[in-house]
Each structure stands twice: as structure tokens, then as C-alpha cells.
């Protein structure tokens, strides 16, 4: 996937596939607003503009023109390919279907395949959004699993108690008492044990946090969520 950060990046990375103006400006606006993202398909295939409402249009074919819904984005080349739709959302498909049939019912018989493709596009988007919802549910389940793991957290108070005992021992030695070296070592090792277990817990929590970050990056993909306005 292509990471879209700002308009300049979008234009630069995709300059070989950009539609003409003013259509390109609308694509950039949609990406910056978080309403769409661009996916690189590789193998010298044009990237897809993938919309959050389920549609997918090849980048060079995006057009911002008058439709049955008003001025909207559509594919200039119509719909072709299993992962390409004419409209960015289901409403566009249904509005065109209603518009064509409402203008002239004879259009249904003369353009049956076109009507069929509009419905197929709508169904594709419904299934794509269902898959996206499944991805979100899986993401939330994995986040809960990672966040709910119980760590074996040491009691830092034990280190304080051992430290106080050492401080008292040192004062007693300073006052003339004999030094109990073994006891001193035992108390010092208790402090070390608390610290060692703290370090282990910190590493584990760090790794879990990294895993959660990876899960977020995976679910986000190349979508621009930072500047999302809608």
C-alpha cells in the first residue's frame, strides 16, 4: 500500500497515474480527509482509489462529474474487473439504477447488463464492508487479548523494606554493632530481585505495546486517520 501523508506525497508518488485536473484535486481531498486511500497493485497496474464506503476506482479513471446524485466521483471507464466499481459507494449505484429506470423504463431491457453490473457493484461493496467489519472485530479481540494479559508484577514495597533494613543495619554498624554480612547480602539481593522482576514485566509490557501498535498499523493500512474530518 502507498502511504498517503499529505497532498504533495500523494501527487509525487502517483504522478504516473494521476487523472487530469480538476479530478485529481478531488482525489487528493478525499485521501487527505480520510474518506479514501490509495492501494498500489504492482505489476504496472494502475493504483486503486479505495473508498471507505466500499467502492474502488482505478486512479487514472477517477472523474468528478455530474451524475444522478449530482457532482460526484465515478469511474470514467465504467466498471471493469472484480475489484473495480463505477461508483465509490452503494448509494451511487442505487441512485444511477433509479435514475436510469425512472427516466425511461425501456432502459432496463436495453441495458440489462449495465443494471446487473450496478447491482453487482453494490453487492461487492456490501461484502467488502462486511469483511472490513470482520477485520475490526478481529482487531478489537486481539487488542483485548493483548491488553488483558496479567503480568507478574513485583511489590516495590519489598525493595523499600529491604532498603530500610539495610539503612538500620548500617546505622547499627556505625554505632559499634558487628556487621552481619550474610544478612546484608540477603537484603541487597531482595532489592535486586524486585528490580529484575520489574525489568521482566517492563519488557513484556513493551512487547505487548509493540504488538498492539502492529495491530493498529495493520488495521489502518494506508488510510489517513490522523487528519480524518468525517
Backbone torsions as a table, in degrees:
resi	resn	phi	psi	omega
1	UNK	NA	147.8	176.7
2	UNK	-88.4	130.9	-179.9
3	UNK	-85.6	115.4	-179.3
4	UNK	-95.4	114.1	-177.4
5	UNK	-107.8	-41.7	-179.1
6	UNK	-154.8	168.7	-176.7
7	UNK	-55.2	-40.1	-178.5
8	UNK	-62.5	-42.3	178.4
9	UNK	-63.4	-43.9	-178.5
10	UNK	-59.5	-47.1	-178.6
11	UNK	-67.1	-40.6	-176.2
12	UNK	-70.5	-47.4	-176.5
13	UNK	-65.5	-33.1	-172.8
14	UNK	-109.6	18.7	-170.6
15	UNK	-59.4	-26.6	179.8
16	UNK	-73.2	-16.6	-173.5
17	UNK	-120.1	8.0	-173.2
18	UNK	-71.5	139.3	172.8
19	UNK	-73.4	166.2	179.8
20	UNK	-70.9	166.4	173.5
21	UNK	-74.0	143.3	8.9
22	UNK	-93.1	6.9	-174.8
23	UNK	-67.7	-37.1	-178.7
24	UNK	-63.5	-36.3	180.0
25	UNK	-63.8	-35.2	179.2
26	UNK	-68.7	-39.0	177.0
27	UNK	-60.3	-48.9	-179.5
28	UNK	-58.7	-43.2	179.8
29	UNK	-60.4	-44.1	-179.4
30	UNK	-63.7	-40.3	-179.7
31	UNK	-68.2	-45.5	-179.0
32	UNK	-62.9	-35.7	-179.8
33	UNK	-78.1	-6.9	180.0
34	UNK	82.4	14.6	-179.9
35	UNK	-89.0	-10.9	179.7
36	UNK	-157.1	162.6	172.1
37	UNK	-141.9	164.6	-175.9
38	UNK	-109.1	129.8	179.9
39	UNK	-113.6	128.5	177.7
40	UNK	-84.1	123.4	-179.4
41	UNK	-95.3	-6.8	178.3
42	UNK	66.7	-174.5	176.5
43	UNK	52.9	36.1	177.4
44	UNK	60.8	22.3	174.4
45	UNK	-89.2	144.7	179.0
46	UNK	-63.9	141.5	177.3
47	UNK	-62.3	159.3	176.5
48	UNK	-103.0	137.1	166.6
49	UNK	-89.9	111.1	-175.6
50	UNK	-104.4	121.5	-175.2
51	UNK	-94.1	149.4	-178.2
52	UNK	-64.6	-20.1	179.3
53	UNK	-89.5	8.9	170.9
54	UNK	111.0	-21.5	-176.4
55	UNK	-78.3	162.2	178.3
56	UNK	-147.5	123.0	-178.1
57	UNK	-127.5	137.8	176.6
58	UNK	-62.0	133.0	-173.2
59	UNK	-52.1	-49.3	-177.8
60	UNK	-67.2	-16.5	-178.7
61	UNK	-95.2	0.0	-179.5
62	UNK	-67.5	130.4	176.2
63	UNK	-133.8	140.7	178.5
64	UNK	-108.9	93.3	-169.4
65	UNK	-136.4	176.4	179.0
66	UNK	-73.6	128.8	179.1
67	UNK	-130.6	-173.6	176.7
68	UNK	-66.9	-12.6	178.0
69	UNK	-101.4	-2.0	-171.3
70	UNK	106.8	-158.9	-179.9
71	UNK	-73.4	112.6	-176.7
72	UNK	-143.7	166.1	174.8
73	UNK	-81.0	134.0	172.7
74	UNK	-143.5	173.0	174.4
75	UNK	-89.1	126.5	-179.0
76	UNK	-64.6	-31.1	-177.2
77	UNK	-93.7	11.6	-176.3
78	UNK	72.4	-157.7	-177.0
79	UNK	-103.4	129.3	174.7
80	UNK	-155.4	139.4	-179.4
81	UNK	95.9	149.3	-175.3
82	UNK	-67.0	-27.8	-175.6
83	UNK	-111.2	22.1	-177.8
84	UNK	-125.5	135.4	179.0
85	UNK	-122.0	161.3	177.0
86	UNK	-77.2	-39.2	-177.5
87	UNK	-110.3	158.4	178.3
88	UNK	-79.3	-13.1	-177.4
89	UNK	-148.1	168.6	-178.9
90	UNK	-64.0	-37.7	-178.0
91	UNK	-59.2	-38.4	178.5
92	UNK	-61.4	-41.5	178.7
93	UNK	-64.3	-47.0	-176.8
94	UNK	-68.1	-39.1	179.2
95	UNK	-65.7	-37.0	177.5
96	UNK	-68.7	-42.2	177.6
97	UNK	-57.6	-48.5	-179.6
98	UNK	-65.2	-39.4	-178.6
99	UNK	-64.9	-46.7	-179.4
100	UNK	-64.9	-45.0	-179.2
101	UNK	-69.1	-35.9	-179.7
102	UNK	-70.4	-35.6	179.0
103	UNK	-65.3	-41.3	-177.9
104	UNK	-160.5	108.3	-179.8
105	UNK	-56.8	-23.3	178.4
106	UNK	-65.1	-19.8	178.4
107	UNK	-60.7	-28.7	-178.1
108	UNK	-63.2	-46.6	-179.2
109	UNK	-72.4	-36.1	-176.7
110	UNK	-82.0	-17.4	-177.7
111	UNK	-131.5	44.7	-176.1
112	UNK	-57.0	-44.9	-178.2
113	UNK	-64.9	-34.7	177.4
114	UNK	-65.4	-42.9	177.3
115	UNK	-63.6	-41.2	179.2
116	UNK	-61.2	-39.9	-178.8
117	UNK	-69.6	-36.3	176.8
118	UNK	-60.9	-44.0	178.7
119	UNK	-66.9	-41.2	179.4
120	UNK	-63.5	-39.1	176.5
121	UNK	-61.6	-45.0	179.7
122	UNK	-60.6	-42.8	179.5
123	UNK	-65.5	-39.2	176.7
124	UNK	-57.8	-43.2	-178.6
125	UNK	-68.9	-39.1	176.3
126	UNK	-59.9	-45.3	-179.7
127	UNK	-67.5	-37.0	178.9
128	UNK	-65.7	-42.2	178.4
129	UNK	-68.9	-33.3	175.2
130	UNK	-62.8	-42.9	177.5
131	UNK	-62.4	-39.8	179.0
132	UNK	-64.6	-40.2	176.7
133	UNK	-62.9	-40.2	175.7
134	UNK	-61.6	-40.2	178.5
135	UNK	-62.1	-42.2	178.7
136	UNK	-63.2	-43.9	179.7
137	UNK	-61.9	-40.6	176.9
138	UNK	-65.0	-40.9	177.7
139	UNK	-59.5	-47.9	-179.3
140	UNK	-64.0	-39.3	179.5
141	UNK	-63.6	-41.6	-179.3
142	UNK	-70.6	-35.4	176.0
143	UNK	-63.2	-46.1	179.6
144	UNK	-60.9	-42.6	179.7
145	UNK	-62.8	-43.4	-179.2
146	UNK	-68.7	-38.0	-175.7
147	UNK	-79.2	-23.0	-174.1
148	UNK	-91.8	-3.2	179.5
149	UNK	-62.5	132.2	-178.4
150	UNK	-89.7	123.3	177.9
151	UNK	-89.6	150.3	174.6
152	UNK	-84.0	81.5	-174.7
153	UNK	-82.4	128.2	178.6
154	UNK	-76.0	158.3	177.5
155	UNK	-89.3	107.7	-179.0
156	UNK	-61.6	-21.9	179.5
157	UNK	-62.0	-29.4	177.6
158	UNK	-60.7	-38.2	178.1
159	UNK	-67.0	-38.3	178.3
160	UNK	-64.9	-42.0	179.9
161	UNK	-64.2	-43.3	178.3
162	UNK	-64.2	-38.7	179.1
163	UNK	-64.3	-42.8	178.7
164	UNK	-62.5	-39.5	178.0
165	UNK	-64.2	-39.1	178.1
166	UNK	-66.6	-42.6	179.1
167	UNK	-58.7	-42.2	179.5
168	UNK	-66.0	-41.3	178.8
169	UNK	-60.6	-43.2	-179.9
170	UNK	-63.4	-38.1	178.1
171	UNK	-67.0	-39.1	179.3
172	UNK	-65.3	-41.9	179.1
173	UNK	-63.4	-40.6	178.7
174	UNK	-62.8	-29.6	179.5
175	UNK	-85.7	-1.2	175.5
176	UNK	115.2	-2.9	179.0
177	UNK	-71.8	157.7	177.8
178	UNK	-73.9	146.3	-179.7
179	UNK	-82.5	125.5	174.3
180	UNK	-95.8	89.5	-173.5
181	UNK	-61.6	-42.5	-178.4
182	UNK	-62.3	-40.4	178.3
183	UNK	-67.3	-39.0	177.2
184	UNK	-59.7	-46.0	179.6
185	UNK	-63.4	-41.0	-178.7
186	UNK	-61.6	-45.3	179.9
187	UNK	-65.6	-40.3	179.2
188	UNK	-63.9	-39.3	179.7
189	UNK	-67.9	-29.5	175.4
190	UNK	-63.6	-38.5	176.7
191	UNK	-64.4	-43.7	179.0
192	UNK	-62.2	-39.0	-178.9
193	UNK	-63.5	-41.7	177.2
194	UNK	-60.7	-45.6	-178.5
195	UNK	-64.5	-40.2	-179.4
196	UNK	-63.2	-42.4	179.5
197	UNK	-71.0	-31.5	174.0
198	UNK	-63.8	-43.7	179.3
199	UNK	-61.2	-43.3	179.7
200	UNK	-61.7	-42.3	179.4
201	UNK	-66.5	-39.5	178.5
202	UNK	-62.9	-44.7	178.6
203	UNK	-61.7	-41.9	-180.0
204	UNK	-64.4	-43.9	179.4
205	UNK	-67.0	-36.5	176.4
206	UNK	-61.7	-47.4	-178.7
207	UNK	-62.7	-37.9	177.2
208	UNK	-66.6	-38.1	178.0
209	UNK	-65.5	-40.6	177.0
210	UNK	-62.3	-42.1	179.2
211	UNK	-62.2	-40.3	177.8
212	UNK	-65.0	-39.9	176.5
213	UNK	-62.0	-39.9	178.0
214	UNK	-64.5	-40.0	177.7
215	UNK	-62.6	-40.6	178.4
216	UNK	-63.9	-45.4	179.9
217	UNK	-61.1	-37.7	-179.2
218	UNK	-66.9	-45.7	-177.9
219	UNK	-72.1	-30.7	180.0
220	UNK	-75.0	-41.5	-176.5
221	UNK	60.1	-136.0	-179.1
222	UNK	-94.9	13.3	-178.7
223	UNK	-71.0	142.8	-179.9
224	UNK	-92.4	85.5	-179.5
225	UNK	-86.4	-22.5	-175.4
226	UNK	-62.0	-40.6	-176.9
227	UNK	-106.1	20.5	-177.0
228	UNK	-63.8	129.8	-178.2
229	UNK	-110.0	-16.3	-176.6
230	UNK	-114.5	NA	NA
